[in-house]
Amino acid sequence: MGNFDHVFEQHVRDVYRPFLERLAEREFFPIAIHMSGPLLEWLEGHESALLDRIARLAVDGRLELLLSGFYEPVLAALPRLDRIEQIDWMRQAIKRRFGVEASGLWLTERVWEPELAADLAQAGVRYALVDDRHFLVSGFSGDRLHAPFWTESDGKRVALFPIDERLRYLIPFKPPADIVAYLRSLREGGAPLAVFVDDGEKFGGWPGTKEWVYDRGWLAQFLEAMDTLVAGGEIRLTTLAAALAEVPSGGLAYLPTASYREMEGWALPPEAATRLARLERDLGPERLAGPDAALVRGAHWRNFFVRYPESNRMHKKMQAVSALCRRCGDPATARQAIGRAQCNDAYWHGVFGGLYLPHLREAIWRNLALAEGELRRSAPLEVEQLDLDGDGFEEIWIHAAAFSALVSPHRGGAIEEYTLFGAGINYADVLTRRREAYHELALEGVEQADTGPGDGTPSIHDIEKRVRLDQLPPVDRDARALFVERVLPGALTLDVYAGGDYQPIVSWAGIPVAVDVRTVGAAVEVTCRAPQLEKRIRCDAGGGLTVSYRWDEAAFPQDALFAPEVSLARPLELTCVPTADVWSFPVATVSKSERGLDETVQGHSLTPRWPVGLAEARVEITWSR
């Protein structure tokens, strides 16, 4: 959700259409395909002929379509009713658009939790795909993982197909002869089944793959090699549904929480991720290629909610709005918007994952705004005190028909969300600049071993290991929000302030404050009290916001400046009383992507500065519908 049209267009042109055409030319069928709901919706509006072709192949039995949550959520992160509903949306879409029933499931980001088995079964899923690593971390030996297994929870069963990691790294990055040799070794070892499922974007969308797969002939050579194996009776192409019926079960399996190997590393906090990377480097490729490798693990996917409070706020807001929607009778417009806000990409970060991409986070907040605005239509101004983000500290949630705001007393009364429904924007959605493990590793680049592809082409994970930095990017002193208060030295310059490497005279950024919440006429006022500071937040029913301050001027040096920082995702007009000198700078992050390292502007910092001798001031935010 939120992706650009030109990205879809490029991938249809360079990946999806040419790949399917080459397979059809060689009759390389049957195959399985999963496409996300956002992609399906885009293709319906822009490339319906491609969907018509897929439909004909599906009806003819040459192509098996796979389920998932329609808007590509990580199912484990959803309320249970929402999981089942998302899968049902995809089942209905496949039946309506392609004329076939689907019973197998692509598990988004292969994020598995044991309780999923019951929900998948209840949603009509007969089998799902997970990594062979999910089994290996439970102690299964690799030679057993060439068959479907069965698992259950709450007495409900689902079959699981282990995806062969070796094939994922061979295809399409190594010469077809290497793939032929591996498949023959499996056959000679008595393996009845080999499962390869992976990103279609590997076949022309990832850096360097278009030239390798098409221009340099990899795909033509691969299809020729597979034809030879098929003609010789060494392999047979099959659907997952047929394999489940024909290949004897591998037995019972209970899998732990798991995802793919790289994802588990990305989910670790930076210090631990750096230690893991160094441990893997010390163990060396030979040791990591053996059975011990699966026991060297990172964290689980939900740890992204711990690593990134911005992700956690989106997730917990989604859960709260979903529950509100159920209580309000589940109006269709709001429910669909909530489903779109569950799209996984903006909730996490690694080489993939879109947390660092503002347009993807904006899409989540826009859909949450659409849903909440619909559910609160004509609602009065209300205030709730609850632990909305699940961290053990209460927040103050103020909402009405026009807006939703979240104040954190634990963070000095900072405003962590300020969503105006009419605009569809959370103006507080600015990502904090933080240290990532790859910053340190990229700075240590000279120590990293060469991971050249040899006679193949580099994968994204090879490229990932080669990123380099000459210096570390700046990090923020405090998590970003609206109205984070400090007293700054008079000699501090904007450049040093923007770089984050400064020492305030006083900061209330992480100071818990005492709060008094009351309704005054047509507004809610939250008064926050801390040593030397009183902060009063006033929200009116239309979404207008005023923050007033009184501070103890005698507690600070005479040349010091009182300076609340406001981090804005989109421009808003601040009115400062009295007039203030306002510092402004773009908040830019350096993050890893499939291209290497990207600098991305996340928003803008605005910091009014008043001489401490004034002892009081206020900032007003107004907006026009």
C-alpha positions in Angstrom: 0.0 0.0 0.0 1.3 3.4 -0.9 3.7 2.2 -3.6 4.3 4.4 -6.6 2.6 3.7 -10.0 5.9 3.8 -11.7 7.2 0.9 -9.5 4.3 -1.3 -10.5 4.7 -0.3 -14.2 8.4 -1.1 -14.2 7.9 -4.5 -12.6 5.1 -5.5 -15.1 7.4 -4.4 -17.9 10.7 -5.8 -16.7 9.6 -8.8 -14.6 6.0 -10.1 -14.5 5.0 -10.1 -18.1 8.4 -11.2 -19.7 8.8 -13.9 -17.0 5.3 -15.4 -17.7 5.8 -15.1 -21.4 9.1 -17.1 -21.3 7.5 -19.8 -19.2 4.5 -20.0 -21.6 6.8 -20.3 -24.6 8.5 -23.3 -23.1 5.4 -24.8 -21.5 7.1 -24.7 -18.1 4.0 -25.6 -16.2 2.4 -26.1 -13.8 3.7 -23.4 -11.4 2.3 -21.6 -8.4 1.7 -17.9 -8.2 0.9 -15.5 -5.3 0.2 -11.9 -5.9 -0.6 -9.4 -3.1 -3.9 -7.6 -3.0 -2.3 -4.2 -3.6 -0.7 -5.6 -6.8 -3.9 -7.4 -7.8 -5.9 -4.1 -7.4 -3.3 -2.2 -9.4 -3.2 -4.8 -12.2 -7.0 -4.8 -12.4 -6.9 -1.0 -13.1 -3.9 -0.9 -15.3 -2.9 -4.4 -16.8 -6.1 -6.4 -16.9 -4.9 -8.4 -19.9 -2.1 -9.9 -17.8 -4.7 -11.0 -15.2 -6.8 -12.5 -18.1 -3.9 -14.6 -19.2 -3.2 -15.8 -15.6 -6.9 -16.7 -15.3 -6.8 -18.8 -18.5 -3.7 -20.7 -17.2 -5.4 -21.2 -13.8 -8.6 -22.6 -15.3 -6.6 -24.9 -17.5 -4.8 -26.3 -14.4 -1.4 -25.0 -15.5 -1.1 -22.5 -12.7 -2.0 -22.7 -9.0 -3.0 -19.5 -7.3 -2.1 -19.1 -3.6 -3.9 -17.4 -0.8 -2.6 -14.9 1.7 -4.0 -12.0 3.7 -5.4 -9.9 0.9 -3.5 -6.7 1.8 -0.4 -8.7 2.5 -0.3 -8.4 6.3 1.9 -10.4 8.6 -0.9 -12.6 9.8 0.7 -13.3 13.2 0.5 -9.5 14.0 -3.3 -9.2 13.4 -6.2 -9.8 15.7 -7.5 -13.3 15.0 -10.8 -12.3 13.4 -8.8 -10.0 11.1 -6.5 -12.8 10.0 -9.4 -15.0 8.9 -11.1 -12.1 7.2 -8.0 -11.1 5.2 -7.6 -14.6 3.9 -11.3 -14.8 3.1 -11.0 -11.5 1.1 -8.2 -13.1 -1.0 -10.2 -16.3 -1.5 -13.1 -14.3 -2.8 -10.9 -12.2 -5.0 -9.3 -15.3 -6.6 -12.6 -17.0 -7.2 -14.2 -13.8 -8.6 -11.3 -12.7 -10.9 -9.7 -16.1 -11.9 -12.6 -18.5 -11.6 -10.8 -21.1 -9.4 -10.7 -22.1 -5.7 -7.5 -21.7 -3.7 -6.6 -23.7 -0.6 -2.8 -23.2 -0.3 -1.3 -20.1 1.4 1.8 -18.0 0.9 2.7 -17.0 4.4 3.8 -13.3 4.2 7.4 -12.9 5.1 7.2 -16.5 6.3 6.4 -15.2 9.8 5.2 -18.3 11.6 3.7 -18.5 15.1 2.3 -21.9 16.4 -1.2 -20.6 17.0 -1.6 -19.7 13.3 -2.4 -23.4 12.5 -5.9 -23.1 14.0 -6.7 -19.8 12.3 -5.4 -21.0 8.9 -7.5 -24.1 9.2 -10.6 -22.1 10.2 -10.0 -19.9 7.1 -10.1 -23.0 4.9 -6.3 -23.2 4.3 -5.2 -26.8 3.7 -1.4 -26.1 3.4 1.1 -23.2 3.8 4.7 -22.5 2.8 7.4 -21.9 5.4 11.2 -22.0 5.2 13.1 -25.2 5.8 14.9 -23.1 8.4 11.7 -23.2 10.5 12.2 -26.9 10.8 16.0 -26.8 11.2 15.8 -24.5 14.3 13.6 -27.2 15.8 16.3 -29.9 15.3 14.9 -31.5 12.1 17.7 -32.8 9.9 17.9 -31.2 6.4 17.5 -34.5 4.5 14.0 -35.0 6.0 12.7 -31.7 4.7 11.6 -32.8 1.2 8.0 -33.7 2.0 4.9 -32.0 3.4 4.5 -32.1 7.2 1.4 -31.6 9.4 0.9 -29.4 12.4 -2.0 -28.3 14.5 -3.2 -26.0 17.2 -6.5 -26.2 19.1 -7.1 -29.5 17.4 -7.2 -27.9 13.9 -4.6 -29.2 11.3 -2.7 -27.6 8.4 0.0 -29.0 6.2 3.3 -27.2 5.9 5.7 -27.3 2.9 9.4 -26.5 3.7 10.9 -24.2 1.1 14.4 -25.3 0.1 16.8 -22.5 1.1 19.5 -23.8 -1.1 17.3 -23.5 -4.2 16.4 -19.9 -3.1 20.1 -19.0 -3.3 20.8 -20.9 -6.5 17.8 -19.5 -8.5 18.5 -17.3 -10.4 21.9 -16.3 -9.1 24.0 -19.3 -10.1 24.4 -21.0 -13.5 21.7 -23.6 -14.4 24.4 -26.4 -14.3 24.7 -25.8 -10.5 20.9 -26.1 -10.1 20.8 -29.3 -12.2 23.6 -30.8 -10.0 21.8 -30.0 -6.8 18.5 -31.4 -8.0 20.2 -34.6 -9.1 21.9 -34.9 -5.7 18.5 -34.7 -4.1 17.1 -37.4 -6.4 20.0 -39.6 -5.8 19.5 -39.2 -2.0 15.9 -40.4 -2.3 14.2 -37.0 -1.8 10.7 -37.2 -3.4 10.1 -33.4 -3.5 12.0 -30.1 -3.9 10.1 -26.8 -3.2 11.2 -23.5 -4.6 9.1 -20.5 -3.9 10.6 -17.0 -3.9 10.1 -13.3 -4.9 9.2 -12.9 -8.6 11.2 -9.7 -8.5 14.4 -11.8 -8.5 13.7 -12.3 -12.2 14.4 -8.8 -13.3 13.4 -6.4 -10.5 16.4 -6.7 -8.2 19.5 -4.8 -9.0 21.4 -6.5 -11.9 18.9 -9.3 -12.4 17.2 -8.0 -15.6 20.5 -8.1 -17.5 21.5 -11.5 -15.9 18.1 -13.2 -16.3 17.2 -12.0 -19.8 20.0 -10.3 -21.6 22.7 -12.7 -20.6 20.4 -15.7 -21.1 20.1 -17.2 -17.6 16.3 -17.9 -17.9 16.6 -19.4 -21.4 19.4 -21.7 -20.2 17.5 -22.6 -17.0 14.4 -23.6 -18.9 16.4 -25.6 -21.3 18.1 -27.4 -18.5 14.8 -28.2 -16.8 13.3 -29.4 -20.0 16.2 -31.9 -20.3 15.6 -33.2 -16.8 11.9 -33.5 -17.4 12.4 -35.3 -20.8 14.8 -37.7 -19.1 12.3 -38.6 -16.4 14.5 -37.1 -13.6 12.0 -34.5 -12.4 8.4 -33.6 -12.8 6.8 -30.2 -12.3 3.8 -30.2 -10.0 1.5 -28.0 -8.0 1.6 -28.0 -4.3 -1.9 -29.4 -4.2 -0.8 -32.4 -6.2 2.3 -32.8 -4.1 0.2 -32.9 -1.0 -1.9 -35.7 -2.4 1.0 -37.7 -3.9 4.1 -37.3 -1.6 3.9 -39.2 1.7 3.8 -37.0 4.8 7.0 -36.2 6.6 5.1 -36.6 9.8 4.2 -34.3 12.6 6.0 -31.0 13.2 5.5 -28.2 15.8 7.5 -25.2 14.7 8.6 -22.3 16.9 8.1 -18.6 16.1 10.3 -18.0 13.1 10.9 -16.2 9.9 13.7 -16.3 7.3 17.3 -16.1 8.5 17.9 -12.5 7.4 14.6 -11.2 8.9 15.5 -12.6 12.3 18.8 -10.7 12.1 17.1 -7.5 11.1 14.7 -7.7 14.0 17.5 -7.6 16.5 18.4 -4.3 18.2 21.6 -2.7 16.7 24.1 -3.9 19.3 22.9 -7.5 19.2 22.6 -7.4 15.4 26.3 -6.3 15.2 27.3 -9.1 17.6 25.4 -11.6 15.5 27.0 -10.3 12.3 30.5 -10.6 13.8 29.7 -14.1 15.2 28.6 -15.3 11.8 31.8 -13.8 10.3 33.9 -15.5 12.9 32.2 -18.9 12.3 32.9 -18.6 8.6 31.0 -19.8 5.6 31.9 -23.4 6.0 30.5 -23.6 9.5 27.4 -21.6 8.6 26.7 -23.9 5.7 26.4 -26.9 8.1 23.7 -28.0 10.5 24.8 -25.7 13.3 23.9 -22.6 11.3 20.1 -22.8 12.1 20.9 -22.6 15.8 22.5 -19.2 15.3 19.4 -17.0 15.3 18.2 -13.4 15.6 14.9 -12.2 17.0 11.3 -12.8 15.9 9.4 -10.4 13.6 7.3 -8.8 16.4 10.6 -7.4 17.9 10.3 -4.7 15.3 7.6 -3.2 17.5 10.2 -3.0 20.3 13.0 -1.7 18.1 10.9 1.0 16.4 8.2 2.8 18.5 6.9 4.4 15.3 6.0 0.9 14.1 4.5 0.0 17.4 2.3 3.1 17.4 1.0 2.2 13.9 0.4 -1.4 15.0 -1.4 -0.6 18.3 -3.4 2.2 16.6 -4.5 -0.3 14.0 -5.6 -2.8 16.6 -7.5 -0.1 18.5 -9.3 1.1 15.4 -10.1 -2.5 14.3 -11.7 -3.1 17.7 -13.6 0.1 17.5 -14.8 -0.9 14.0 -16.1 -4.2 15.4 -18.0 -2.4 18.2 -19.5 0.0 15.6 -21.0 -2.8 13.5 -18.1 -3.2 11.1 -19.0 -0.7 8.3 -17.4 -1.8 5.1 -15.6 1.4 4.2 -13.8 1.5 7.6 -13.1 -2.2 7.6 -11.4 -2.1 4.2 -9.3 0.9 5.2 -8.2 -1.0 8.3 -7.3 -4.0 6.1 -5.2 -1.8 3.9 -3.5 -0.3 7.0 -2.4 -3.9 8.0 -0.1 -4.2 4.9 3.1 -5.4 6.4 5.9 -3.4 4.6 5.8 -0.2 6.5 6.0 -2.0 9.9 9.6 -3.3 9.6 13.0 -2.7 8.2 15.9 -4.7 6.8 17.2 -4.7 3.2 13.5 -4.9 2.4 10.7 -3.5 4.5 9.4 0.0 4.2 9.5 1.6 7.7 12.1 4.1 6.4 10.0 5.0 3.4 7.7 7.9 4.3 5.2 7.3 1.5 4.5 3.8 2.8 4.0 4.9 6.4 1.8 7.7 5.1 -0.4 5.1 3.4 -0.9 3.3 6.8 -1.8 6.5 8.6 -4.0 7.7 5.7 -6.1 4.5 5.9 -6.2 4.6 9.7 -7.4 8.2 9.4 -10.0 7.2 6.8 -11.3 4.4 9.1 -11.3 6.4 12.3 -12.9 9.4 10.6 -15.7 7.2 9.4 -16.2 5.6 12.8 -16.1 8.9 14.6 -18.4 10.8 12.2 -20.4 13.3 14.3 -18.7 12.0 17.5 -18.2 14.5 20.4 -14.8 15.5 21.8 -13.7 12.8 24.1 -10.5 11.9 26.1 -9.3 8.5 27.3 -6.4 7.6 29.6 -5.1 4.1 28.6 -1.9 2.2 27.7 -2.6 2.4 24.0 0.9 1.3 22.9 1.3 -1.6 25.4 4.5 -0.4 27.1 3.2 -0.3 30.6 2.7 3.6 30.7 -0.6 5.3 30.1 -1.2 7.7 27.2 -3.9 10.3 26.8 -6.0 9.8 23.7 -8.0 12.8 22.6 -10.4 12.4 19.7 -13.4 13.9 18.0 -15.0 13.8 14.6 -12.1 15.8 13.1 -8.9 14.5 14.7 -7.1 12.0 16.9 -4.2 13.0 19.2 -2.0 11.0 21.6 -0.1 12.6 24.5 2.6 10.7 26.3 3.0 11.8 30.0 5.9 9.4 30.2 7.8 11.4 27.6 7.3 14.9 29.0 3.9 15.3 27.5 5.1 14.9 24.0 2.4 14.5 21.3 3.1 11.2 19.6 0.2 11.3 17.1 -1.7 14.2 15.7 -4.0 13.0 12.9 -6.4 15.3 11.1 -9.0 13.1 9.4 -9.8 15.6 6.7 -6.2 15.7 5.6 -5.6 12.0 6.2 -2.2 12.8 7.7 -0.6 12.0 11.0 1.6 15.1 11.3 3.8 13.5 14.0 4.8 10.6 11.7 8.6 11.5 11.6 11.0 8.7 11.9 13.7 9.2 14.6 17.3 9.1 13.4 18.9 6.2 15.1 22.0 4.0 14.9 21.5 0.9 12.9 23.9 -2.1 13.0 24.7 -1.7 9.3 26.1 1.8 9.9 28.8 0.3 12.1 29.4 -2.6 9.8 29.6 -0.4 6.7 32.1 1.8 8.5 34.1 -1.4 9.1 33.8 -2.4 5.5 37.5 -3.0 5.0 37.3 -5.9 7.4 34.5 -7.7 5.5 35.3 -10.6 3.3 34.7 -10.4 -0.4 31.4 -12.1 -1.2 31.7 -12.1 -5.0 29.2 -14.2 -6.9 31.9 -16.2 -8.8 30.3 -17.4 -12.0 26.8 -16.1 -11.1 25.4 -12.7 -10.3 25.2 -11.1 -6.8 22.0 -11.4 -4.8 20.7 -8.5 -2.7 22.2 -10.2 0.3 25.6 -10.1 -1.4 25.1 -6.5 -2.2 24.0 -5.8 1.4 27.4 -7.1 2.7 29.3 -4.6 0.5 27.8 -1.3 1.6 30.3 1.2 2.8 30.2 4.5 4.8 33.0 7.0 5.3 31.4 8.4 8.4 28.5 7.6 10.7 25.3 9.5 10.0 23.8 11.7 12.8 21.4 10.2 15.4 18.8 12.0 17.5 19.2 12.7 21.2 15.6 11.9 21.8 12.7 10.1 20.0 10.9 12.5 17.7 7.4 13.9 18.4 5.5 17.1 18.5 6.5 19.5 21.3 9.7 18.1 22.9 11.0 20.7 25.3 14.6 21.7 26.1 16.5 24.7 27.3 19.5 25.3 25.0 22.8 27.1 25.5 22.8 30.6 23.9 26.0 29.7 22.0 24.6 26.6 20.4 24.5 26.8 16.5 21.9 25.4 14.2 24.4 23.1 12.5 25.4 21.4 15.8 21.8 21.3 16.9 20.7 19.6 13.7 23.5 17.1 14.0 22.2 16.0 17.4 25.6 16.0 19.0 25.0 18.7 21.7 24.2 18.9 25.4 21.0 20.8 26.4 21.0 22.7 29.7 17.8 20.9 30.6 15.7 18.4 28.6 12.2 17.3 29.5 12.2 14.8 26.6 12.3 11.6 28.6 11.0 13.0 31.9 7.6 11.6 33.2 5.3 14.4 34.1 2.3 14.7 36.4 -0.8 15.4 34.4 -4.2 16.9 35.0 -6.8 16.3 32.3 -10.1 18.2 32.1 -12.7 19.4 29.6 -13.0 23.2 29.3 -15.9 24.2 27.2 -15.4 22.8 23.7 -11.8 21.8 24.3 -9.7 19.3 26.3 -6.8 20.6 28.3 -3.9 18.5 29.5 -1.7 20.2 32.0 1.8 18.6 32.4 3.9 19.6 35.4 7.6 18.9 35.8 10.5 20.6 37.6 10.8 24.2 36.4 8.1 23.7 33.7 4.4 23.8 33.3 3.1 22.7 29.9 -0.6 23.1 28.9 -1.9 21.3 25.8 -5.3 22.4 24.5 -7.2 20.5 21.8 -10.5 21.9 20.4 -13.1 19.8 18.7 -12.1 21.0 15.3 -8.5 19.8 15.7 -7.0 23.1 16.6 -4.0 22.7 19.0 -2.4 25.2 21.4 0.6 24.4 23.6 1.3 27.0 26.4 4.4 27.1 28.6 5.5 28.6 31.9 9.0 28.0 33.1 11.2 29.1 36.0 13.5 31.6 34.4 15.7 31.9 37.5 16.8 28.3 37.1 18.7 28.9 33.8 21.6 31.0 32.6 20.5 34.4 31.3 21.6 33.8 27.8 19.8 30.4 27.6 16.9 29.8 25.2 13.6 27.9 25.9 13.2 25.7 22.8 10.4 23.2 22.2 11.1 21.0 19.1 8.2 20.2 16.7 8.9 17.4 14.2 6.4 17.5 11.4 5.8 15.0 8.6 4.0 17.7 6.5 4.0 21.5 6.8 1.8 23.1 9.3 1.7 26.8 10.3 3.0 27.5 13.8 2.0 30.8 15.4 4.5 31.7 18.2 3.5 34.1 20.9 5.6 36.1 21.5 7.3 35.9 18.1 10.2 33.6 18.1 13.3 32.8 16.1 12.5 29.4 14.6 15.2 27.0 13.7 14.3 24.6 10.8 16.1 21.7 9.2 15.2 18.5 7.3 15.2 15.3 9.3 17.1 12.9 7.0 18.0 9.2 7.7 20.6 6.9 6.1 19.1 3.5 5.7 19.9 0.3 3.8 17.8 -0.9 0.8 18.3 -3.2 -2.1 20.2 -0.5 -3.9 22.7 0.1 -1.0 22.4 3.1 1.4 19.8 5.7 0.8 19.3 9.2 2.4 15.7 9.9 2.9 14.0 13.1 4.3 11.5 11.9 6.9 10.1 15.4 7.8 11.2 18.7 9.2 12.2 19.9 12.6 10.9 23.3 13.7 12.2 24.8 17.0 11.0 28.1 18.3 13.5 29.7 20.6 12.6 32.3 23.3 15.0 33.9 25.8 14.5 32.2 29.2 13.8 35.6 30.8 10.3 35.7 29.1 9.2 32.9 31.5 6.2 32.0 29.3 5.2 31.5 25.7 2.8 29.5 23.5 2.5 27.9 20.1 -0.7 27.6 18.2 -1.4 25.3 15.3 -4.5 25.9 13.1 -5.6 24.3 9.9 -8.3 24.7 7.3 -10.6 22.0 6.2 
